[in-house]
Amino acid sequence: MPDVTRSPRLGYALAATAATFWAVNGALAKFVLDEGVSAWRLSELRAFVSFVLLAGFLALTNRDALKVDRPGLKQLAFYGICGLAIVHTTYFLAIERLDIGVA
């Protein structure tokens, strides 16, 4: 493993950014769900946009990270279905059903 220079400022900035995105995501999801978009469709959209952004970033910075061998493909598919699809869908279904005031 290469030596990594640690930067507390960068760590705090990334943590604050993640918290901000998490808060904005809930409010934005509630707004979109109230406009009639289904939790299933929003889950698909979130997964697709995440894939495009991550694949694009990796294609520009580390093309080798996009290569997956056959055994890894099964694990990746399982993670995509169970780890992402189910979590995203249940998250948006909960936001859709709960009476949360975000506006």
C-alpha positions in Angstrom: 0.0 0.0 0.0 1.5 3.4 -1.0 2.2 6.0 1.7 -0.7 8.3 2.1 -0.4 11.9 3.3 -3.2 12.6 5.6 -5.0 15.9 5.6 -7.4 16.7 8.4 -8.8 19.7 6.6 -9.6 17.6 3.6 -11.2 14.9 5.8 -13.4 17.5 7.5 -14.3 19.1 4.2 -15.3 15.7 2.8 -17.3 14.8 5.9 -19.2 18.2 5.7 -19.8 17.7 2.0 -21.2 14.2 2.6 -23.5 15.4 5.3 -24.7 18.3 3.2 -25.4 16.0 0.2 -27.2 13.6 2.6 -29.5 16.4 3.8 -30.2 17.8 0.4 -30.9 14.3 -1.0 -33.7 13.7 1.6 -35.3 17.1 0.9 -35.0 16.7 -2.9 -36.3 13.2 -2.8 -39.4 14.2 -0.8 -40.0 17.0 -3.3 -39.7 14.7 -6.4 -41.8 12.0 -4.7 -44.5 14.5 -4.0 -44.5 15.5 -7.7 -45.6 12.0 -8.6 -42.3 10.2 -9.4 -42.4 6.7 -7.9 -39.9 5.5 -5.4 -38.9 2.7 -7.8 -38.2 5.2 -10.7 -36.3 7.5 -8.4 -34.2 4.5 -7.2 -33.4 3.7 -10.8 -32.5 7.2 -11.6 -30.2 7.5 -8.6 -28.4 4.3 -9.4 -28.0 5.3 -13.1 -26.6 8.7 -12.3 -24.3 7.3 -9.7 -23.0 4.7 -12.3 -22.5 7.3 -15.0 -20.6 9.6 -12.7 -18.4 6.9 -11.2 -17.7 5.2 -14.5 -16.9 8.5 -16.1 -14.5 9.5 -13.2 -12.8 6.1 -13.3 -12.5 6.2 -17.1 -10.6 9.5 -16.8 -8.5 8.7 -13.8 -8.0 5.0 -13.4 -9.2 2.9 -16.4 -7.9 -0.3 -14.9 -10.4 0.0 -12.0 -13.2 -0.6 -14.5 -12.0 -4.1 -15.4 -13.9 -7.0 -13.7 -13.0 -10.7 -13.9 -15.7 -13.4 -14.2 -15.9 -14.3 -10.4 -15.9 -10.6 -9.6 -18.8 -10.0 -12.0 -21.1 -12.3 -9.9 -20.1 -10.4 -6.7 -20.6 -7.1 -8.4 -24.1 -8.1 -9.6 -25.0 -9.3 -6.2 -23.8 -6.0 -4.6 -25.7 -4.0 -7.3 -29.0 -5.8 -6.7 -28.9 -6.3 -2.9 -26.6 -3.5 -1.9 -27.8 -0.7 -4.0 -31.2 -1.4 -5.5 -32.8 -2.7 -2.3 -31.3 0.0 -0.1 -32.2 2.9 -2.5 -35.7 1.6 -3.0 -36.5 1.1 0.6 -35.0 4.5 1.5 -37.2 6.2 -1.1 -40.2 4.2 -0.1 -39.7 5.3 3.5 -39.4 8.9 2.5 -42.5 8.6 0.3 -44.6 7.0 3.1 -43.4 9.0 6.1 -44.9 12.4 6.9 -41.6 14.2 7.0 -41.5 18.0 6.8 -38.5 19.0 4.7 -39.8 22.2 3.2 
